[in-house]
Amino acid sequence: MLSQWQAELDSLTARDMLRTLRTVEGAQGPKVRIDGRDLLLLSSNDYLGLANHPLLVEAAMVAIRQFGVGSGASRLVSGSMAPHAAFEERVAAFKEAEAALLFNSGYAANTGIIQGLCGPDDLVFSDALNHASIIDGCRLSRVRTLVYPHRDLVALEQLMERESHQRKGAWLIVTDGVFSMDGDLAPLRELCDLKERFDALLMVDDAHGTGVLGERGRGSAEHCGCLGRVDLQMGTLGKALGCAGAYLAASRTVIDRLLNRSRPLIFSTSLPPAVAAAAIAAIDLVESDEGRQLRADLERNRSLLARALTEGDLDILNSQTQIIPVLTRDPAPTMAMTGRLFKEGIFLQGIRPPTVGEGLCRLRATVMASHQPQELVAAAQTILRVVKECRT
Ligand SMILES: *Cc1c(COP(=O)(O)O)cnc(C)c1O
């Protein structure tokens, strides 16, 4: 068996499809140290630079001294500690929801929310570019799932119309708020209209919107002016909030149903309490004047890099956010570009199937608030040159 598995790995290598790890030697920041060299980091989701922010570090240290490191058990056994509850109250207020629930990761949240709410009689409508954890949540729940073409409201409406003649259980529309590999936005206002018309629930995965979008950083729902209308606001703590874990903000009934049914929540040790404490500090920071300034810096950097890449005739798809994909299509040139950029001091990962569709490989660039404009201008010139040289 092992030799067959090794042969499969060798075949991945031959097709430029092998995935490997690179070890980062210091903290996350606009530059990171890898193999003793400092590289410009264009592949981190730590958009606001909170992962190593002194206020978060301090909040975590204080909590570690008071509560220790580990939580000791699942939330439902003895692992529900004061910082977990305090975080849930804080994030519910932030998202203007009745209640909230902490999960161990975004992956655990999406699998756990869909499995905990839905069963075989229910129906999920899912955007074609939704994150893998949403797809896996549908699988875990054995719910019937209809995938609608990316952001296609007309197709979704037709599907809902068709299904309404034989409706049985609950209906759930689920979408990323900001699509993680394309950096475009879901049409949340129109989705709210549809879900209200058809008496469905709307779930938004705001992994890349929370902290970044909206006047007060409350995410894509705030950005689209429909904060009070989204039934299930899921978000992660590991991206702009600089920590780890995830949450769902929703009605009390939804939260209580999940507490009683969600397997990734019930059967897993809860997050270290210090992580919950740091996440509270992160939300406080997002809402502060400093948070507002960080969002402004991020937007400056986003428009600067996006403009420089499009002016050099690169295809950045429909990016509207800090996630700026550069379409490169096939795995071999994509990984050649990643390797060349690495040598030239830029850490920018190539993304291949199954994370994206066949023929849709890309360099997924993400900017951070802490990047200096001149280093992004220089990086854009390097990217333009390397992409042109490696293109087949
Ligand atoms: C990263 C991501 C997740 C998973 O979150 P983790 O906390 O990293 O497990 C879920 N959904 C989307 C859209 C993501 O980008």
PDBQT file of the ligand as one rigid body, heavy atoms in Angstrom, charges set to zero:
ROOT
HETATM    1  C1  LIG A 401     -10.574  30.066   5.772  1.00  0.00    +0.000 C 
HETATM    2  C2  LIG A 401     -12.025  29.853   5.486  1.00  0.00    +0.000 A 
HETATM    3  C3  LIG A 401     -12.786  28.966   6.255  1.00  0.00    +0.000 A 
HETATM    4  C4  LIG A 401     -12.158  28.076   7.275  1.00  0.00    +0.000 C 
HETATM    5  O1  LIG A 401     -11.800  28.783   8.404  1.00  0.00    +0.000 OA
HETATM    6  P1  LIG A 401     -10.642  28.209   9.356  1.00  0.00    +0.000 P 
HETATM    7  O2  LIG A 401     -10.826  28.934  10.624  1.00  0.00    +0.000 OA
HETATM    8  O3  LIG A 401      -9.354  28.500   8.680  1.00  0.00    +0.000 OA
HETATM    9  O4  LIG A 401     -10.905  26.731   9.499  1.00  0.00    +0.000 OA
HETATM   10  C5  LIG A 401     -14.136  28.904   6.017  1.00  0.00    +0.000 A 
HETATM   11  N1  LIG A 401     -14.722  29.644   5.047  1.00  0.00    +0.000 NA
HETATM   12  C6  LIG A 401     -14.007  30.479   4.268  1.00  0.00    +0.000 A 
HETATM   13  C7  LIG A 401     -14.703  31.263   3.199  1.00  0.00    +0.000 C 
HETATM   14  C8  LIG A 401     -12.643  30.592   4.448  1.00  0.00    +0.000 A 
HETATM   15  O5  LIG A 401     -11.933  31.380   3.650  1.00  0.00    +0.000 OA
ENDROOT
TORSDOF 0
